[in-house]
Structures are given as structure tokens and as C-alpha cells.
């Protein structure tokens, strides 16, 4: 089972986190499944099949990953991220060239990402998210709760520069507020 999950995740071009979040698991959980530390139960497999449009018989070895994954599902994952990227860029009133300059990513690469020809990965996603002032998790997975006021690297760096705010937040969290 662990090899099947890993093979599927790699075939879809997803990080541990990007694979886990839509099915309700952390990247760490997915890593544990893949390393056979944890064994996914039937509900986990059903959720994977539902979310990623995979035939359940893939997990029993009856189908290869290429046969089991509905091709349109792959394109759906790519096109959804491409649509979010394009809409965020247009909301900010940026041209591809301006986004390219701000994010440090070539304009042709942005064009390929927006067209869905390239799949958006976390490293490029983080650069683009920062340039667009949106959450990287929203950009990659569509989690609407993480679009605005992203708790990404920028916020964490700011908190380290402001220990008094960090200390106050920590106390409030510890008190259960």
C-alpha cells in the first residue's frame, strides 16, 4: 500500500502536503503512510480515490497508475491552480511581466503555469504567493481560508523580528483564547 500511495502522489506531481490536505491529512501523515509506519484504512483509500479520481482497483494492483488515474483529474488539479494564479494576478492588476519581475520567475514560465502546461509546485508557488500577497496553500490547493492574511514565511519572519508581539500571541494561545 505504501508504494502505491507514493507512486500515485509522484505521478500527480504533488508534495506530501499538497497530497494530504485535500484528504484531511498532514504531509507528515502521508509520509508515515508511504514509509509503512502507519497503514491507511479503507476510509483513507476511498477518500484518495474520490478526491484524486483514482480507480480503487489501483490499490489492489489490478491497474497501473496510468490506467487508474482519470486523465481529466490530473488536468483538473493543474487547471484549478492555473485559474487561481491567473485570477490573483488579475485581481492585483498585474501583467505577467510585472508578476515575473516581482516573483523572480520568468514570464514564459508564468505563462506556462497559467495555461496549465506546467504544474505549480511549492517553491514557485511560494514566490508567486508572496508577490501576489496571497497564501501559498490557497494558491496550490484552493483552501479559501488561507487566501487572505497568509500565515506564511513573511509573517513568521516578522514575528521573529518582533519578540514582544510573538510573546503576547504565545501567551494568548497558551491561555486558549
HELIX and SHEET records of a PDB file:
HELIX    1   1 UNK A    2  UNK A   12  1                                  11    
HELIX    2   2 UNK A   16  UNK A   21  1                                   6    
HELIX    3   3 UNK A   27  UNK A   34  1                                   8    
HELIX    4   4 UNK A   42  UNK A   52  1                                  11    
HELIX    5   5 UNK A   56  UNK A   58  5                                   3    
HELIX    6   6 UNK A   65  UNK A   68  1                                   4    
HELIX    7   7 UNK A   71  UNK A   91  1                                  21    
HELIX    8   8 UNK A   96  UNK A  103  1                                   8    
HELIX    9   9 UNK A  107  UNK A  115  1                                   9    
HELIX   10  10 UNK A  122  UNK A  132  1                                  11    
HELIX   11  11 UNK A  136  UNK A  141  1                                   6    
HELIX   12  12 UNK A  144  UNK A  146  5                                   3    
HELIX   13  13 UNK A  153  UNK A  161  1                                   9    
HELIX   14  14 UNK A  163  UNK A  174  1                                  12    
END                                                                             
